[in-house]
Amino acid sequence: MAVTKTHPIKSTLKAAIDYICNPEKTDGKLLVSSYGCAAETADIEFSWIRRHAIDKGTNLGRHLIQAFQPGEVTPEQAHEIGMELAKEILGGKYEFVLTTHIDKDHVHNHLIFNAVSFADHKHYHSNKRSYHDIRRTSDRLCKEHGLSVIIPGQDKGKSYIEHQATQNGTSYKAKLKAAIDRLLPACSDLEELLRRLQREGYEIKRGKYISARAPDQERFTRLKTLGVDYTEEALAARIAGCSRPSHQPKPQNGKISLLIDIQNNIKAQQSAGYRRWATIENLKRIADTSNFLTEHGIGSYEELLDRCEVASASAARLKADLRDTGAKIDELALKMKHVAAYRQLKPIYDRYKASRDKEKFLRGHESEIILFEAAARECKRLGAVPLPATERMQAEIDELNARKAILKAELQKAQRKEQDYAAMRQNVEDFLSPPQPEQERKKNVELE
């Protein structure tokens, strides 16, 4: 999963915003949203904030595109995901315009945001860290919605379901790795391994790199992309020494791991070595589960269920509190922005109202008049009439930010606890429930 790279807008900001707001691409502008500004006047509002920038930089704004696979998401869902992404990565500190285009075979979001924050007038710095933050956030949202994102330069993205398939050993790459691990010990050289793969139905392609393709697979997979143990040199060395792959899955430290479903895991079925490792690992995880239950004084399955419900409810409550606190901070930041603009531009607007030749005055101060009228509308919408004191609003924001930091820490602890209890419950259920074939045999015996 990935999000397309952002690119800077150094000129023609209005043209870029007009393009993404094209009615023919956005269902008559139904799929156009904005934050901290109006889409129609965003370029003027961006410019006003940049005038007060501590570090103006050379960029007028940034443009981000998020694309989804054809048919996997409705335009409304895509727009919702785009809004979640924009609010998370920008933290309610940057004005932006978000649109969803539906004119191509795949739905995609366009996000243009100001290069300068209206909250602290600092310039947005784009670097590897900010890019990876955008990517991680986008991937997480895709995971939560069960969707995928198209990677630039490729035809398809990897959905969360496909990602999970890789982790569980059911993807094409996982199957190919399992086949190689199973066949390799009996091979005398690399050529014999390739012949055995062909007998199992794989199509082999030779070139600069060796690639293989399963019967129902669309594209070839280069062996070197399977990992460091599957390059041609590594495979030859493994055959010569019959060494095992250097990597075995390991549980993450500090977390309760789920039992491995050996019966339905393709790697376990095709690799005796992996099956032995998984069996031993499951015994360790069962011991960890037993220790956890003892340490937490859980003596029955019903009590475990109660603990799971309490942990889930606690995490949900903290998440809601954190969301509400963030919304209050965003609203106050917007109020401060519009109140400041109102106060600064009110004298110009008063002169405009008092002028005898309003058209002439407007020609010389059109941007300021537009900004003032927009600020006045927003102050009224946000309930900032009469204008509140800036110092009081800033004090409220500082207090809310302190509360937000505390809630974040508490939520992380609650979510870890929720995950641990969920893993405990799953392990207990898996351990107490016999495999499906065994259940079927019992049913057959009862019928006889």
N, C-alpha and C positions, 0 to 999 in steps of 0.2 A: 504494500500500500504506500502511496506517496502523493504529494501535492506538487503541482507545477511550481517552478521557481518564480519568485516575484521579480519584477523588473522595475527600474526607476522611471519616473516621468520627469523629464528635464525641461520640456516645453509642451505647448499645445495641450495643457491640462483640460481646458474646456472641450476640445475636440475629443479627447479620450473619454470624458464623462458622457458627452453626447452620444458617442458610439455605443457604450455599454447600455445606455438608456433607450436605445432605438426601439420604438414601439413594435416594429415588425419582428423583433427578436425576443421581446419581453411580454408577449401576449397583451399588447396595448398598454404597456407600462404597469400591468397588474403585478408583475414580478420585479418591481423596483422598490427598494427600501433605502433608508438613510438613517444615520445616527449623528446627532450634534449639528446637523445642517439640513437644508432642503436640497434635494437632488437638482432642482432647477437653478439654484444659486450656489452650488457647492464650490465651484471654482473661485467665486468672489469671497466666500466665507473662509476657504482654505488660505487665500491670499492675505486676508485680514489677520489671521492667527500668525502667519509667517512674518508679518511686520514686527511682531513682538518677540520673535524667536531669540533665544540666547545664542543658539548655534544654527544659523539659517541653512548651512550646507548648500548644495547645488541642485537638490531634487525638490520638485514641486509636490510630488506625491509618489505613491508606489501602487503598482497594479499586480494583483494576484489572481490566478485562474485555478479553479478547482473543477475537474471534470469527472463524470461518472460513466460507467459502462452503459451502452444502449439498453433501454427497457428495464433497468433495475431499479429506477427511482422515478417518482412523479416530479414534475416541476416544483410543486409546492413543498415536497419533502426536501428536494435539493436546496431550495431557498432557505428552508428552516435550518438545515445543516450549515449552510454558508453563514447564516446569521450567528449561529452558535460559535463557529470558528472565528468570525470577526470579533465578537465580543470577548472571547477568551484571549486571543493573541494580542489584541490592542488594549485590553483592560479598561475599556470605557474612557480612554484618555485621548483618542484620536477621532476626528470626524471621518466618516466614510460613507460611500455609496455602494450598495450591494445590488446586483441584478442577476437574474437567471435567464440564460439564453436557451431557447427551444427551437431555433431555426435549423439545427443540424441533427444528425441521427443520435447524438449523445447530448444529454442535458449538461450544461456547465455553468458555473458561477463566475462572475467577474466582481472583484472587490477593488475599489480604488480608495485609498485612504490618504489623509494629509501627512506630509512628511514631518510636520511639527505638531506636538501635543498641545491641546488647548488647556490642559490641566497645569502643566509646568513650563510650557513653551520651550521644551527641549526637542532636539531633532531626533527622528527615528534613525537608529543605526542598524543597518542591515549587514549581517555577517554570518559566518557559519553557525554560530550559536543560535541566532534568531531564526535562521532557516530551519535548523533541526527542531527548534521549538514549534515552528509552524507545522512541520511534517509530523512530529509526534502527536500534536493536538489533532491534526486532521485524521491521522491513522486511528487514534482513539475514538473519535466521533464516528468514523466509518465502522469500527468494531462494534460500537454501541448500537448502531443502526443496521448492522449486518450488510453493509454495502462495501464497494470497492472504489478505488480512484485510479484513473488512467495515468500512467507514468509517461512523461514527455518522451517522444521518440519510439514508443512501443504501441502495439495495437490493443493490448489488454492489460488490465491491472490485476492484482491478486486480491481476491476477496478475503474477508476474515475467515470464511468457511474453508477456503483453499489454504489459508495460512494454518488453520487448525488441522487440516488434513496432513500437512507437512509434519506438524508436531506429533501427530498420532500415527505416522507411518503409513498413511493411505494416499499420499500424493504420488505423481509419476516419478519424481525424483527419489522419494522414499522407497518406492517399489524397486527402482533400478539399483539403488544402493543395497537394498536387501538381497536382490538377486546376485549382485557381484560378491557380497559377503558370503553368500551360500555356496556359490560356484567356485570361488577363488582357491580354497584349500585343495581341491582336486586337480588344479591346472598346473601344467609344467612351465607354461610361458604365457605372455599376454595374448598371443594369437589364439591359443586354445581357449582362453577366457572369452574372447570375442566370438569364436565359433560356438561355444556353449550358449552364449547369449542369443545368437541367431537361432539356435535350435529351440530356444524358449519363446521365439516369436519376435525378438527385437530386430529391427532393421539397423544395420551398422553403416555409418558414413565416415569415410576416411578423408583426410585433408590435412590442414595445418594442425587441427585437433581432431581427436576421435569423438564421434557423437553417436548416440543411440536413440531409437524411437520405438515406443511400445506400439502394438497393433492399432489401438484406438487413439493414439496420441497425435496431435496436430503438428507439433514442432519437434525437431531433434533436440536432445539434451547433450551438451558437451560434458564428457566425463569429468573434466577438470572443475566444472561448476558444482560438483557434488561435495567438494571439500578437499582439504589438503591430502587426505588419504586416497584420493581417487584420480589424481593426475596419472599420466602414463608412467612417469618415473616411479611414483609411489606404488602403483599397482605392480610394476615389475619387481620392485624391492620387496613388496609383501609376498609375492609369489615365490621369490627366491628364499625368503626367510620364513614364509608362512606366518607372518606376524598378523596380529589382530589390528583392527582400526584403532587409532590412537585416542579416539573420542568416544566416550560412553555418556549417555544422558545422566546428569546429576541433579538431585533435588536442590532447589535454591535454599541457601542457608537462612535459618530463622523462620522458615515457612513450613507449614504442615503440607506434605505432598500427598496427592491422591494415589491410590493403588493403580498399578498398571493393568489394563485389561488384556492379559496375555492371550486369552482365548480368541479375541477378535483383533489383535494387533498383527498386522501383516509382517512387520519385522520379526516379531516373536515366532510367527509360524514358519518363516523362511530362513531364519538364522538360529541355529542351536546355541551359539554363543550368546546372542542377545537374549534368548529365552532363559538361559541359565542366569544371566545377570539380572533380568527382570524378576525372576523368582526370588533370588536373594534380596533384591531391593525391596520387594513387596514384604518380605519377612521383617526387614528393618522398619518399614513404614507402619506395619501392624504394631510393632513394639512401640514406635513413637506415638501411635494413636492410643494405645493402652496407657502409656505414661501420662499423656495429656489428660485423659479422662480421670485418672487417679489424682493427679496434681490439682485438678479443678473440682474435685469432689463430686463427680458425676457418676451416679450409681445405676442409672437406668436409661433406656432409649428415650422414654418420655421426657426425662429431665434434660437430656441432650437437645431434644426438639425445643423445649422451653428456652434454653440458653440461646439457641439459634435465632428464635423469634425476637428475644430481647436484644441481641446484638444487631440484628437487621433493623429493628425499630430505632435503636440508638443512632446508627449510622444515617438512617433516613432523616431523622430529626435534625442532626447536625448539618447534613447536606442542605436541608431546607433553610436552616438558620443562616448558613453561609451564603446561600443564593440571595436571600432577602437582604442581608447586610451589604452584599455587593451591589444589589439594585439601588439601595439607598445612597451608597457612595457615588454611583454613576449619576443618579438624579441630582445630587448636590453639586457634582462637578459641572454638569450641564447648566444648572442654575447660575453658578459662579461665572461661567463663560458668557452667558447671555446677559446677565446683570452688568458685567464689566463692559460689554459692547454697548449696552443701552446707555450707561453713564458717559462713556467716552464720546458717543455719537449724538447724544441728545442736543448739545449746543448747535451742531451743524443742522440737525433736523429742524430746530426752532428757527434758525435763520432761513431755512428753506420755506417754512410755513409763513414767515413774515415777509418774504421777498415779493416784490411786485411782479417781477418776470420769473415765474416759477420754472418755465421751460428752460430758460438760459441757465438758471442756478442748477437745475437738474443735470444739464449737459456737463457741467463742471464737477458735480458731486454725485453722480449716479450710483456708484458703488457704495458710498457711505449711506445714501438714503435707503438703498435696498437692504443693506446690512442692519440699519436701525429698525426698519419695519419688520424684518425677520426676527430680530432680538425682542422687539416689543410683543410680537405674537407668541414667541416661546416663553417669555416671562409670564404672560397671562396664562398660557397652557400649563405651566409648571407651578402656578400658584405663587409666583414671586412678585406679587403686587399687594401692598407697596414693596419697594425694593428692600430686601434684607441686607444687613450689614455683612460685608465680605469677611470680616474677622470672625463673626459668629459662625458663618458657614464653614470656614476653614477649620475652626475648632471642632465642629461636628464631624467633619471628614477625618480629622486626626484621631478622634475618639473611635469612629467606626473602623478605621484601618487597624487600630490596636485590637479591637474586638475580632476583626477578620483574621488576623494572624493567630490569635488564640484558637478560634474555631477551626482553622486549617490544621493546626497541630492535633487538636482533639479528633477531628474527622479522620486523619491518617491513622491514628491509634484505633479508632472504632472500626474502620474498614479492614485493618489487619486482623482485628479480633473477629469480625464477621467472616472473613475468608477462612480463618483457622477453624471456626466452628462449622462452617459449611463443608470444609474438607473432612473434618472429623465425622460429620453425619454421613457423608458419602462413603468414607472408608468403612464405617460400621455397617452401613447397609450392604456394601459390596462383600464384606467379610461374612456377614450373617446369611446372605442370599446365595444359594448354590448356583453354579453355572446353568444356563438355560437347558442344555441337553440333559443334565441331571434331573431338572424339574420335569422335563417331558417323560423321562423314564419312570419317575415316580407316578406320574399320571397314568401311564400305560399299565403299571403294576396294579394300581387301584382299580382300573377298569376291568382287568382280568379277574 
